[in-house]
Structures are given as structure tokens and as C-alpha cells.
């Protein structure tokens, strides 16, 4: 049978790090792109991350299954927001308004 990602060395740590990030980071950080990134760069980062966290390569009974599902959902949300100019502008404004002022 094909080897699943959840049995690969280091995959558990990768999922753990990304899961923490999707809980606390902004969409740009989650996708690993800058605020000035183009739609093509966002698409490329999104596709690369979906391949890295491919749910079909995680066993159904794996303890990593739910965190990977969470990661994928946030990746989809991030992509959906950041590729639409009007949504991206509103998202950036929301990030700025929620930043602590120094």
C-alpha cells in the first residue's frame, strides 16, 4: 500500500507547527506570502501547501487527521479572501485595526 504522510518522519511536527500557526497567524503568514504578493504568488503558495497537507494521504484513524482538516480549511479560507481584491483590502484593514498601538 502507498505510504501515507502521517507515517513520514517529521510530518507530525510539521502538522503541529502549521496547526498552531493557523490558530494564531494572519492569512498572509499562513500562506507564507507577503502583503504585496500577487494573485499568482498566492495561488502558487496555496497549491504547494495543499499538496503538503493532502488529506487523502493521512489515514482516517490518524491523530493527525483533524489537525490536517483544520489546516486545509484555513488554507482555503485564506486563499478565498486574499485572491479577491475587495475582500483582501477589507481583510488588510481589519488586521491593521486590530493591531495593538504602540
Residue pairs with C-beta under 8 A, 6 or more apart in sequence:
2 57
4 57
4 58
4 59
4 62
5 11
5 53
5 54
5 57
5 58
6 12
6 57
6 58
6 59
6 62
6 64
6 65
11 64
12 64
14 52
15 53
15 64
15 67
15 68
15 71
16 67
18 53
18 71
19 67
19 70
19 71
21 29
21 30
22 30
22 70
22 71
22 74
22 75
26 95
27 77
27 78
27 81
27 82
27 91
28 34
28 35
28 37
28 82
30 74
30 75
30 78
31 42
31 45
31 46
31 49
31 75
31 78
31 79
31 82
32 45
32 49
33 41
33 42
33 45
33 82
35 92
37 45
37 82
39 83
42 79
42 82
42 83
43 79
43 83
46 75
46 78
46 79
49 75
50 72
50 75
53 68
53 71
53 72
53 75
55 65
55 68
55 69
55 72
58 64
58 65
58 68
59 65
80 87
81 87
81 88
81 91
82 88
82 91
